[in-house]
Amino acid sequence: MLRILILISLIISLQYNIWYGKGGHREYATLQQTLELQRQKNNILKAHNEEIEAEIIELKQGLLTIERYAREELGMIKQGEVFYQIIE
């Protein structure tokens, strides 16, 4: 009878460690969730990096891209043009 109680206590102790202890199932599930979130963030950053890389290639290769950037981002105009600003 004592052996059975010791065996049951040992099994319960081991099960507790598997489910709730360090490196157990709960920690594993939390790490899986964290890993998935990080993968999603990485994919977003990767797409953003690809957009920036494409823009760099455009800037290196084309004057039209440089002109568009100067107009849109820096607010520049060509000589002789008239700038109109519409305020809503």
N, C-alpha and C positions, 0 to 999 in steps of 0.2 A: 504494500500500500504506500509506503514511504517512497519507494522508487517511482511509482506512478505520479505522485505529487511533485517529486523533483523533476521528472520528465516533463510534466505539464508546465511547471514553472519555467523551465528552460525553454520550452517551445514558445511560451508567451513572451518571454524576454527577447528571444530572437525575432519574433514577429514584430514586436514593438520597435526594435532597432531597424528592421527592414522598412517599416512604414513611416516611422517618425524620427528615427535617429539621423545622425550626420551621414550624408551620402545616401539617405533612404529615398523612398519613393516620392515623398512630398518635395524634398529638395530637387530631385530629378525633374519633377513636373514643373517646378518654378524655373529651373534652368532652361528647360525646353521652351517655355513661354518667353523667357528673356532672349533666348537665341532666335526665336522666330521674329520678335520685334526688331532685333538688331539686323536680321537679314532684310526685313522690309525697309529699314532706314538705309541700309547699304544700297539697296536697289534704287531708292529715290536719289541718293547721292551719286550713284553711278550714272543715272540718266542725266542729272544736272551736269556732271563732268563731261559727258558726251556732247551736250549742248554747247558748253563753253569751248570744248575742243573744236567743234564744227565752226563756231564763231571765230576762233583764232585762225583756222585755216582760211576762212572767208576773208578775214582782214589781211592776211598775208598775200592773198591772191587777187583781190579785186578792189579797184578804186571806187566802184559804185557802193560797195559795202562800207568803205571808209566814209564816203559822202553821207550815206544813210545814217551811220552812227553819229557823225558830226551834227547832222540836222536833228535827229531824234533825241540823242542823249545830251548833247552839249548846247543845243539851241542855236546853232550857227546858220547863217544864210549866205548865199552867193552875193558877190558884188553886183549891185544894180537891182537886186530883188527888194521888194517891200514886204516887211513882216507885219502881219495882222494877227492880233491876239483877240480871241473871242472869249469873253468872260460870261459865264452863265450864272 
